[in-house]
Amino acid sequence: MNRKGVEVAALVALVWFISWLLLDSDALPNQPWFPVTLTFVASMLGGFVQKLRIGSVAVPGLLGMILVGAILRNSGALDGLKSTWNSSIRTLALGVILTRGGLVLDLSVLRSQGRSVLLLSALPCLASAVTHALVAKALTDMPWVWCLMLGFILAPVSPAVIVPNLTELQVGKYGTAKGVPSMLLAATGVDVVVAVTGYGVCYGLTFDSSVPMSIAKGPIGIVGGVIISVIAASLFAKLFDSPLPSDGFKAASYLLAGLSCMVGSYKYGYSGGGALATMLTGALLRRWTNYDLGLLTNTLAAAWELAAKPLLFGLIGAAIDMDVMTGQEVLHALGIFAAGLAVRLVMVQVSLLGTNLNLNERMFIMLCWLAKATVQAALGPSVLDHVQKQGDVDPEEESWGQQILITSVVAIIIAAPIGAGCIEVFGTKLLEREDLLEGEDETQTQAPMDATVEIERRSVATSRYGESHRTLSLYKNSPDYLDPEDPSHCHGSPPYIAGSPASLPFDARSTRDSAS
């Protein structure tokens, strides 16, 4: 076993041991907390699938995590996992990557791309939702409002898949000259708001909740998210510019505030607005503070890689229940999903008309808009759960809820790994890298993202609204390679886990700087 394998095994053992010390018998098999620990452990091990290659293409690590979660669910190992725990942990894990994603969101680029963001988030989502509904009506006996409810569940892209990959591309400066990662990060948040609002309206019409309030939740979520983000970013800018709080307190308070926003928005039915507020807070903070956010970015990167990522994708895989899959319903699900996806890809191209993006960049955006997982895992079971909780269960409504669940599962199985794999494999090939360092060869940046982990270290801001950037590399063939185990680069910095995105010492200086 290599060094990384030993490190992971040690962390896994330590996580379980702490769980056992805190929870006693609840951490043992067949007890409530054990499925969570098991999912985390197995997903970390499943992430090693990224060491495999199909030809010259590396298999995405999250594919192994989703697969492990599905295996655990269908083997009965997660029978004790409470559904409320599942959704809550997924929300927390998603909050970690959204807080990090906001810190790389470039608002100055979005000023010139507001039209593209709105079109890219709304047009494909609405068109695909209607198409899903039309095909569902043709293939099943569901009422129109149920078909539309299914359409809005299937329509949105997955922030869990898109945001981390776009964040890595933004840090590596791929596509940043034209603001492609920032545009997609912003459009992802709005896309979820549009879909969740449409779902809420249909859900209200179906189950007699307040339809006007369901309609109003979308605009309220967007406006509320913007207001909250402006207030939060202003407060954090003052906190970060103050010399009194420690760097650790600043990082922890920012992360916990982002998680609070996510959990609160999900609890009160404004999930899209919460995601938008979390990312926008980071983007505004990046512009409004003189504080070097390098340590914060690295801390969030470590929290994502070591904890949130395996939990999120393992639990998404745990939403795949093969017991509900039957022949005819699966065929209907494939037809419903494929038709809507085809229309979505066409509408992506329509949304980009009039932009200055080239063919490769347009193709990359299409690949990004393939990814499904987060909303489908969260809302797919909700309709069936509501029907089954009623005192007198209607068999017809139960069968419709079953069809919605099956179609959601099919969408996750197909689109989550394909979307993630396409972004990881083709992101560095289809997007041009901005400002290659002097002497750096383009071929040195074409390895998979996992092998060319790039850490953005923001230098001291040149002004309140401007900053200079440089990128230090952990890729050994790069001219800016820094050995994370070389003590000459540490200068008293706190230790980070070698090989992780946070392994680069915060005060590191490259040998190039030393020579100068």
Secondary structure, 3 states (H helix, E strand, C coil): CCHHHHHHHHHHHHHHHHHHHHHHHHHCCCCCCHHHHHHHHHHHHHHHHHHCEECCEECCHHHHHHHHHHHHHHCCCCCCCCHHHHHHHHHHHHHHHHHHHHHCCCHHHHCCCHHHHHHHHHHHHHHHHHHHHHHHHHHCCCCHHHHHHHHHHHCCCCHHHHHHHHHHHHHCCECCCCCHHHHHHHHHHHHHHHHHHHHHHHHHHHHCCCHHHHHHHHHHHHHHHHHHHHHHHHHHHHHHHCCCCCHHHHHHHHHHHHHHHHHHHHHCCCHHHHHHHHHHHHHHHHHHCCCCCHHHHHHHHHHHHHHHHHHHHHHHHCCCCHHHCCHHHHHHHHHHHHHHHHHHHHHHHHHCCCCCCCHHHHHHHHHHCCCCCHHHHHHCCHHHHHHHHCCCCCHHHHHHHHHHHHHHHHHHHHHHHHHHHHHHHHHHHHCCECCCCCCCCHHHHCCCCCCCCEEEEECCCCECCECCEEEEECCCCCCCECCCCCHHHCCCCCCCCCCCCCCCCCCCCCHHHHHC
